[in-house]
Amino acid sequence: MPARNGHFSADLKPRRGKLLRCTLTLEDGVIADLRFTGDFFMMPGAAVATLERHLAGRTPDDVAAAIDAFFSQAEVDMLGVTPKHFVEVVRMAIKNRK
């Protein structure tokens, strides 16, 4: 996936799932800032911010492995989304320049 600089965003609404939105900024080919929003549920709630920090500084090519690593160690409950949805929405966002 080619790395570009700029602001990117995408929405994902899995079938029978909840809305998951990713907004991110790429600088020099790495994720400088990333936010997940939507109507999905993740408990504890602070886990979303922890995941966002976990992805900061990574290249787009590292996203899938980083998300898999996060969810393999984090003790979270989710409703309406799965770890693969987080990977998918980040990849979609990187393809969609704002």
Rosetta blueprint (number, residue, H / E / L):
1 M L
2 P L
3 A L
4 R L
5 N L
6 G E
7 H E
8 F E
9 S E
10 A E
11 D E
12 L E
13 K L
14 P L
15 R L
16 R L
17 G L
18 K L
19 L L
20 L E
21 R E
22 C E
23 T E
24 L E
25 T E
26 L E
27 E E
28 D L
29 G L
30 V E
31 I E
32 A E
33 D E
34 L E
35 R E
36 F E
37 T E
38 G E
39 D L
40 F L
41 F E
42 M E
43 M E
44 P L
45 G L
46 A H
47 A H
48 V H
49 A H
50 T H
51 L H
52 E H
53 R H
54 H H
55 L H
56 A L
57 G L
58 R L
59 T L
60 P H
61 D H
62 D H
63 V H
64 A H
65 A H
66 A H
67 I H
68 D H
69 A H
70 F H
71 F H
72 S H
73 Q H
74 A L
75 E L
76 V L
77 D E
78 M E
79 L E
80 G L
81 V L
82 T L
83 P H
84 K H
85 H H
86 F H
87 V H
88 E H
89 V H
90 V H
91 R H
92 M H
93 A H
94 I H
95 K H
96 N L
97 R E
98 K L
